[in-house]
């Protein structure tokens, strides 16, 4: 057993883990980061570019971007699955 120390935004966590738990933890953390941070930010950039190109305004919130990122995730999963 090893002790895992995490400093996340100033909050310090420390607990004993084995290597399997560490792998699962970091995979879930990467999924969280992708789904809730990176994809909404990328869609925000894309919608700003489209709004500039086509001269329209919109009032999106974080939840709109999160919903769009989930839809993009699902569409990507549908087209990337092997037949």
TORMARDREN-551334 format. One record per atom (N, C-alpha, C): atom name; residue in one letter; residue number from 0; x, y, z; chain. Coordinates in steps of 0.001 Angstrom, whole numbers, plus 524288, in hexadecimal, padded with zeros to 5 digits. Example, Ala and Ser with C-alpha at 12.3 -4.5 7.8 and 13.67 -1.06 7.14 Angstrom:
+-------+---------+-----+-------+-------+-------+--------+
| atomo | residuo | num |    px |    py |    pz | cadena |
+-------+---------+-----+-------+-------+-------+--------+
|     N |       a |   0 | 83386 | 7E9C6 | 81E78 |      A |
|    CA |       a |   0 | 8300C | 7EE6C | 81E78 |      A |
|     C |       a |   0 | 83390 | 7F31C | 81E78 |      A |
|     N |       s |   1 | 83232 | 7F736 | 81BA8 |      A |
|    CA |       s |   1 | 83566 | 7FBDC | 81BE4 |      A |
|     C |       s |   1 | 83264 | 8001E | 81EBE |      A |
+-------+---------+-----+-------+-------+-------+--------+
This chain:
+-------+---------+-----+-------+-------+-------+--------+
| atomo | residuo | num |    px |    py |    pz | cadena |
+-------+---------+-----+-------+-------+-------+--------+
|     N |       x |   0 | 8033B | 7FB5B | 80000 |      A |
|    CA |       x |   0 | 80000 | 80000 | 80000 |      A |
|     C |       x |   0 | 80366 | 804E2 | 80000 |      A |
|     N |       x |   1 | 801A3 | 808BE | 7FD16 |      A |
|    CA |       x |   1 | 80454 | 80DBF | 7FCE9 |      A |
|     C |       x |   1 | 80099 | 81204 | 7FEAC |      A |
|     N |       x |   2 | 802D8 | 8164B | 80053 |      A |
|    CA |       x |   2 | 7FFAA | 81AC9 | 801C3 |      A |
|     C |       x |   2 | 7FF6A | 81E75 | 7FD1C |      A |
|     N |       x |   3 | 7FAB4 | 81FE8 | 7FB8A |      A |
|    CA |       x |   3 | 7F9F7 | 82364 | 7F719 |      A |
|     C |       x |   3 | 7F893 | 828C8 | 7F928 |      A |
|     N |       x |   4 | 7FB86 | 82CAD | 7F778 |      A |
|    CA |       x |   4 | 7FA87 | 83208 | 7F921 |      A |
|     C |       x |   4 | 7F8D3 | 83533 | 7F468 |      A |
|     N |       x |   5 | 7F481 | 837F2 | 7F4F2 |      A |
|    CA |       x |   5 | 7F264 | 83B1D | 7F0B0 |      A |
|     C |       x |   5 | 7F196 | 840A5 | 7F2B3 |      A |
|     N |       x |   6 | 7F373 | 8446D | 7EFB8 |      A |
|    CA |       x |   6 | 7F27B | 849E9 | 7F0EA |      A |
|     C |       x |   6 | 7EF4C | 84C15 | 7EC62 |      A |
|     N |       x |   7 | 7EA38 | 84C90 | 7ED24 |      A |
|    CA |       x |   7 | 7E6AD | 84E2B | 7E8F9 |      A |
|     C |       x |   7 | 7E447 | 85365 | 7EA70 |      A |
|     N |       x |   8 | 7E604 | 85781 | 7E7D0 |      A |
|    CA |       x |   8 | 7E40D | 85CC7 | 7E8AF |      A |
|     C |       x |   8 | 7E488 | 85E70 | 7EE68 |      A |
|     N |       x |   9 | 7E8D4 | 85CF5 | 7F0CD |      A |
|    CA |       x |   9 | 7E9C5 | 85E7C | 7F62B |      A |
|     C |       x |   9 | 7E7B1 | 85ABA | 7FA40 |      A |
|     N |       x |  10 | 7E47A | 856F1 | 7F8A6 |      A |
|    CA |       x |  10 | 7E287 | 852FE | 7FC47 |      A |
|     C |       x |  10 | 7E63E | 84E5C | 7FC30 |      A |
|     N |       x |  11 | 7E802 | 84CC3 | 800B9 |      A |
|    CA |       x |  11 | 7EBCB | 84885 | 80107 |      A |
|     C |       x |  11 | 7E90F | 84385 | 802C7 |      A |
|     N |       x |  12 | 7E9CB | 83F5B | 7FFB1 |      A |
|    CA |       x |  12 | 7E79C | 83A40 | 800E7 |      A |
|     C |       x |  12 | 7EC16 | 83666 | 8016F |      A |
|     N |       x |  13 | 7EBA0 | 832CB | 80506 |      A |
|    CA |       x |  13 | 7EF9A | 82ED6 | 805CF |      A |
|     C |       x |  13 | 7ECF1 | 829C9 | 8077D |      A |
|     N |       x |  14 | 7EDFB | 8257F | 8049E |      A |
|    CA |       x |  14 | 7EBB5 | 8207F | 80616 |      A |
|     C |       x |  14 | 7EF1A | 81C18 | 803FD |      A |
|     N |       x |  15 | 7EE7A | 8177D | 80643 |      A |
|    CA |       x |  15 | 7F187 | 812EF | 804AD |      A |
|     C |       x |  15 | 7EED6 | 81039 | 8001E |      A |
|     N |       x |  16 | 7F1E8 | 80EE7 | 7FC27 |      A |
|    CA |       x |  16 | 7EFB3 | 80C84 | 7F77A |      A |
|     C |       x |  16 | 7F368 | 80853 | 7F572 |      A |
|     N |       x |  17 | 7F14F | 804FF | 7F218 |      A |
|    CA |       x |  17 | 7F4A7 | 8017F | 7EF21 |      A |
|     C |       x |  17 | 7F4CD | 8036D | 7E97E |      A |
|     N |       x |  18 | 7F7F2 | 800F5 | 7E642 |      A |
|    CA |       x |  18 | 7F8CC | 802FA | 7E0F4 |      A |
|     C |       x |  18 | 7F3DC | 802AF | 7DD9C |      A |
|     N |       x |  19 | 7F08F | 7FEBC | 7DE71 |      A |
|    CA |       x |  19 | 7EBBD | 7FE4C | 7DB5E |      A |
|     C |       x |  19 | 7E829 | 802EA | 7DC6A |      A |
|     N |       x |  20 | 7E7AA | 8045F | 7E148 |      A |
|    CA |       x |  20 | 7E455 | 808CF | 7E299 |      A |
|     C |       x |  20 | 7E670 | 80DD0 | 7E02D |      A |
|     N |       x |  21 | 7EBA7 | 80E6D | 7E024 |      A |
|    CA |       x |  21 | 7EDE5 | 8132B | 7DDD9 |      A |
|     C |       x |  21 | 7EC98 | 8138D | 7D80F |      A |
|     N |       x |  22 | 7ECE3 | 80F2E | 7D548 |      A |
|    CA |       x |  22 | 7EBA5 | 80F32 | 7CFB1 |      A |
|     C |       x |  22 | 7E5ED | 8109C | 7CEE0 |      A |
|     N |       x |  23 | 7E273 | 80E34 | 7D1D5 |      A |
|    CA |       x |  23 | 7DCDC | 80F58 | 7D154 |      A |
|     C |       x |  23 | 7DBBF | 8150A | 7D2B4 |      A |
|     N |       x |  24 | 7DE32 | 816FF | 7D6D6 |      A |
|    CA |       x |  24 | 7DD5F | 81C68 | 7D874 |      A |
|     C |       x |  24 | 7DEF7 | 8202F | 7D422 |      A |
|     N |       x |  25 | 7E39A | 81F7A | 7D1DA |      A |
|    CA |       x |  25 | 7E56E | 82325 | 7CDE3 |      A |
|     C |       x |  25 | 7E253 | 822B5 | 7C8D2 |      A |
|     N |       x |  26 | 7E065 | 81E04 | 7C787 |      A |
|    CA |       x |  26 | 7DD02 | 81D85 | 7C2F0 |      A |
|     C |       x |  26 | 7D7DE | 82070 | 7C3CA |      A |
|     N |       x |  27 | 7D595 | 81FE9 | 7C869 |      A |
|    CA |       x |  27 | 7D0C1 | 822C7 | 7C98B |      A |
|     C |       x |  27 | 7D1AB | 828A6 | 7C9BD |      A |
|     N |       x |  28 | 7D626 | 82A3B | 7CBD8 |      A |
|    CA |       x |  28 | 7D76A | 82FCA | 7CBFD |      A |
|     C |       x |  28 | 7D813 | 831F3 | 7C676 |      A |
|     N |       x |  29 | 7DAA2 | 82EF2 | 7C2FF |      A |
|    CA |       x |  29 | 7DB4B | 830A6 | 7BD91 |      A |
|     C |       x |  29 | 7D605 | 83103 | 7BAD1 |      A |
|     N |       x |  30 | 7D288 | 82D45 | 7BBD3 |      A |
|    CA |       x |  30 | 7CD4D | 82D77 | 7B982 |      A |
|     C |       x |  30 | 7CA5B | 83248 | 7BB68 |      A |
|     N |       x |  31 | 7CAA0 | 83355 | 7C07A |      A |
|    CA |       x |  31 | 7C81B | 837F5 | 7C2AE |      A |
|     C |       x |  31 | 7CA43 | 83CE9 | 7C028 |      A |
|     N |       x |  32 | 7CF6F | 83D36 | 7BFAD |      A |
|    CA |       x |  32 | 7D1E1 | 841D9 | 7BD6C |      A |
|     C |       x |  32 | 7D032 | 84297 | 7B7C2 |      A |
|     N |       x |  33 | 7D017 | 83E5C | 7B4C1 |      A |
|    CA |       x |  33 | 7CE67 | 83EB6 | 7AF4D |      A |
|     C |       x |  33 | 7C8C8 | 8407B | 7AEDD |      A |
|     N |       x |  34 | 7C558 | 83DDF | 7B1AC |      A |
|    CA |       x |  34 | 7BFC4 | 83EBE | 7B0ED |      A |
|     C |       x |  34 | 7BDEA | 843F3 | 7B320 |      A |
|     N |       x |  35 | 7C003 | 84587 | 7B798 |      A |
|    CA |       x |  35 | 7BDEF | 84A25 | 7BA35 |      A |
|     C |       x |  35 | 7C131 | 84F14 | 7B982 |      A |
|     N |       x |  36 | 7C5FB | 84E98 | 7B766 |      A |
|    CA |       x |  36 | 7C950 | 85337 | 7B6CB |      A |
|     C |       x |  36 | 7CB05 | 853F0 | 7B123 |      A |
|     N |       x |  37 | 7CDA7 | 8501E | 7AEEC |      A |
|    CA |       x |  37 | 7D00F | 850DE | 7A9CC |      A |
|     C |       x |  37 | 7CC19 | 85123 | 7A55B |      A |
|     N |       x |  38 | 7C84E | 84D87 | 7A53D |      A |
|    CA |       x |  38 | 7C47B | 84D9E | 7A101 |      A |
|     C |       x |  38 | 7C103 | 8527F | 7A11D |      A |
|     N |       x |  39 | 7BED7 | 85407 | 7A59A |      A |
|    CA |       x |  39 | 7BBCD | 858EC | 7A58A |      A |
|     C |       x |  39 | 7BF0E | 85DA5 | 7A3E9 |      A |
|     N |       x |  40 | 7C405 | 85DD2 | 7A578 |      A |
|    CA |       x |  40 | 7C760 | 86229 | 7A3E8 |      A |
|     C |       x |  40 | 7C854 | 86219 | 79E04 |      A |
|     N |       x |  41 | 7C93D | 85D79 | 79BCD |      A |
|    CA |       x |  41 | 7CA07 | 85D11 | 79625 |      A |
|     C |       x |  41 | 7C518 | 85EA0 | 79330 |      A |
|     N |       x |  42 | 7C095 | 85D01 | 7950F |      A |
|    CA |       x |  42 | 7BBAD | 85E73 | 79277 |      A |
|     C |       x |  42 | 7BAA5 | 86442 | 79313 |      A |
|     N |       x |  43 | 7BC33 | 86694 | 7977C |      A |
|    CA |       x |  43 | 7BBC0 | 86C3E | 7982B |      A |
|     C |       x |  43 | 7BEFD | 86F15 | 7940C |      A |
|     N |       x |  44 | 7C3BB | 86D42 | 7930D |      A |
|    CA |       x |  44 | 7C70F | 86FAD | 78F0F |      A |
|     C |       x |  44 | 7C493 | 86F20 | 789AE |      A |
|     N |       x |  45 | 7C2A2 | 86A71 | 78873 |      A |
|    CA |       x |  45 | 7C043 | 86984 | 7834E |      A |
|     C |       x |  45 | 7BB6C | 86CEA | 7828F |      A |
|     N |       x |  46 | 7B813 | 86D58 | 7868C |      A |
|    CA |       x |  46 | 7B361 | 87098 | 785F3 |      A |
|     C |       x |  46 | 7B4C1 | 8765E | 78577 |      A |
|     N |       x |  47 | 7B8D9 | 87818 | 7881B |      A |
|    CA |       x |  47 | 7BA88 | 87D87 | 7876E |      A |
|     C |       x |  47 | 7BC7E | 87E8A | 781EB |      A |
|     N |       x |  48 | 7BF5F | 87ADF | 77FB8 |      A |
|    CA |       x |  48 | 7C13F | 87B7A | 77A53 |      A |
|     C |       x |  48 | 7BCA4 | 87B8F | 7768D |      A |
|     N |       x |  49 | 7B8E7 | 87800 | 7774C |      A |
|    CA |       x |  49 | 7B44A | 877EB | 773E1 |      A |
|     C |       x |  49 | 7B10F | 87CE1 | 7747A |      A |
|     N |       x |  50 | 7B082 | 87ECA | 77942 |      A |
|    CA |       x |  50 | 7AD92 | 883A2 | 77A1A |      A |
|     C |       x |  50 | 7B03F | 88835 | 77771 |      A |
|     N |       x |  51 | 7B563 | 88855 | 77792 |      A |
|    CA |       x |  51 | 7B83C | 88C8D | 774F9 |      A |
|     C |       x |  51 | 7B7B0 | 88C23 | 76F0A |      A |
|     N |       x |  52 | 7B816 | 88762 | 76CF3 |      A |
|    CA |       x |  52 | 7B7CE | 886AC | 76743 |      A |
|     C |       x |  52 | 7B25B | 887D3 | 76523 |      A |
|     N |       x |  53 | 7AE52 | 88625 | 767EA |      A |
|    CA |       x |  53 | 7A902 | 886B6 | 765EF |      A |
|     C |       x |  53 | 7A610 | 88B3A | 76871 |      A |
|     N |       x |  54 | 7A8B7 | 88E59 | 76BA7 |      A |
|    CA |       x |  54 | 7A693 | 89322 | 76DEC |      A |
|     C |       x |  54 | 7A179 | 89240 | 770EC |      A |
|     N |       x |  55 | 7A172 | 88E64 | 77467 |      A |
|    CA |       x |  55 | 79CE0 | 88DB6 | 777BE |      A |
|     C |       x |  55 | 79E90 | 88DDB | 77D74 |      A |
|     N |       x |  56 | 79AC7 | 88F15 | 780C3 |      A |
|    CA |       x |  56 | 79BDB | 88F3D | 78663 |      A |
|     C |       x |  56 | 798C6 | 88AE2 | 78905 |      A |
|     N |       x |  57 | 79A91 | 88942 | 78D6D |      A |
|    CA |       x |  57 | 79812 | 88507 | 79048 |      A |
|     C |       x |  57 | 79922 | 885C5 | 79614 |      A |
|     N |       x |  58 | 795E7 | 88363 | 79943 |      A |
|    CA |       x |  58 | 79693 | 8838C | 79EEE |      A |
|     C |       x |  58 | 796F2 | 87DF4 | 7A0EC |      A |
|     N |       x |  59 | 79BA0 | 87BC1 | 7A0C0 |      A |
|    CA |       x |  59 | 79C72 | 8767A | 7A2B5 |      A |
|     C |       x |  59 | 79E84 | 876B4 | 7A846 |      A |
|     N |       x |  60 | 79D1C | 872D3 | 7AB53 |      A |
|    CA |       x |  60 | 79F49 | 87242 | 7B091 |      A |
|     C |       x |  60 | 7A2E4 | 86D82 | 7B094 |      A |
|     N |       x |  61 | 7A56B | 86CA5 | 7B4F2 |      A |
|    CA |       x |  61 | 7A8CE | 8680D | 7B56C |      A |
|     C |       x |  61 | 7A5BD | 8630B | 7B46C |      A |
|     N |       x |  62 | 7A0CD | 862E3 | 7B61D |      A |
|    CA |       x |  62 | 79DB2 | 85E1B | 7B589 |      A |
|     C |       x |  62 | 79C82 | 85D08 | 7AFD1 |      A |
|     N |       x |  63 | 79BD6 | 86121 | 7ACA6 |      A |
|    CA |       x |  63 | 79B26 | 8604D | 7A70A |      A |
|     C |       x |  63 | 7A003 | 85DDC | 7A4AE |      A |
|     N |       x |  64 | 7A48F | 85FE1 | 7A631 |      A |
|    CA |       x |  64 | 7A96D | 85DB3 | 7A425 |      A |
|     C |       x |  64 | 7AA42 | 85821 | 7A609 |      A |
|     N |       x |  65 | 7A8D3 | 8570B | 7AAE4 |      A |
|    CA |       x |  65 | 7A95B | 851BB | 7ACED |      A |
|     C |       x |  65 | 7A5CA | 84E01 | 7A9F5 |      A |
|     N |       x |  66 | 7A0F5 | 84FA4 | 7A8F1 |      A |
|    CA |       x |  66 | 79D64 | 84C68 | 7A5E5 |      A |
|     C |       x |  66 | 79F60 | 84B78 | 7A067 |      A |
|     N |       x |  67 | 7A159 | 84F8D | 79DE6 |      A |
|    CA |       x |  67 | 7A38B | 84EE6 | 798AB |      A |
|     C |       x |  67 | 7A842 | 84B45 | 798BD |      A |
|     N |       x |  68 | 7AB7B | 84B9F | 79CBF |      A |
|    CA |       x |  68 | 7B010 | 8483C | 79CF5 |      A |
|     C |       x |  68 | 7AE7D | 8428B | 79DAF |      A |
|     N |       x |  69 | 7AA51 | 8418D | 7A0B1 |      A |
|    CA |       x |  69 | 7A873 | 83C2B | 7A14B |      A |
|     C |       x |  69 | 7A64D | 83A27 | 79C22 |      A |
|     N |       x |  70 | 7A370 | 83D63 | 79947 |      A |
|    CA |       x |  70 | 7A16A | 83BD0 | 79427 |      A |
|     C |       x |  70 | 7A5E6 | 83AAA | 79069 |      A |
|     N |       x |  71 | 7A9E5 | 83DFF | 7905D |      A |
|    CA |       x |  71 | 7AE6F | 83D18 | 78CFD |      A |
|     C |       x |  71 | 7B128 | 8380B | 78E8A |      A |
|     N |       x |  72 | 7B196 | 83706 | 79395 |      A |
|    CA |       x |  72 | 7B3E9 | 8322B | 79581 |      A |
|     C |       x |  72 | 7B0E3 | 82D72 | 7937B |      A |
|     N |       x |  73 | 7ABAD | 82DA5 | 793EC |      A |
|    CA |       x |  73 | 7A873 | 8293B | 79245 |      A |
|     C |       x |  73 | 7A8AB | 82865 | 78C66 |      A |
|     N |       x |  74 | 7A893 | 82C9B | 7895B |      A |
|    CA |       x |  74 | 7A8F9 | 82C1B | 783AC |      A |
|     C |       x |  74 | 7AE3F | 829C7 | 78230 |      A |
|     N |       x |  75 | 7B262 | 82B99 | 784B0 |      A |
|    CA |       x |  75 | 7B78B | 8295E | 783A9 |      A |
|     C |       x |  75 | 7B7CF | 823A2 | 7850C |      A |
|     N |       x |  76 | 7B549 | 82217 | 7894E |      A |
|    CA |       x |  76 | 7B548 | 81C93 | 78AD7 |      A |
|     C |       x |  76 | 7B235 | 81946 | 786F5 |      A |
|     N |       x |  77 | 7ADEB | 81B62 | 784D8 |      A |
|    CA |       x |  77 | 7AAD7 | 8186B | 78109 |      A |
|     C |       x |  77 | 7ADEE | 81770 | 77C12 |      A |
|     N |       x |  78 | 7B0BC | 81B70 | 77A31 |      A |
|    CA |       x |  78 | 7B381 | 81AE0 | 77544 |      A |
|     C |       x |  78 | 7B8BB | 81819 | 775D5 |      A |
|     N |       x |  79 | 7BAD1 | 817C7 | 77A94 |      A |
|    CA |       x |  79 | 7BFE0 | 81541 | 77B32 |      A |
|     C |       x |  79 | 7BF6C | 80F87 | 77CB2 |      A |
|     N |       x |  80 | 7BAB0 | 80DA8 | 77DBC |      A |
|    CA |       x |  80 | 7BA1B | 8082C | 77F45 |      A |
|     C |       x |  80 | 7BAFA | 804A7 | 77A88 |      A |
|     N |       x |  81 | 7BD90 | 80040 | 77B92 |      A |
|    CA |       x |  81 | 7BEB0 | 7FC9F | 7774B |      A |
|     C |       x |  81 | 7B9E8 | 7F94F | 7762B |      A |
|     N |       x |  82 | 7B962 | 7F7EF | 77144 |      A |
|    CA |       x |  82 | 7B4E1 | 7F4C8 | 76FB4 |      A |
|     C |       x |  82 | 7B685 | 7EF38 | 76EBA |      A |
+-------+---------+-----+-------+-------+-------+--------+
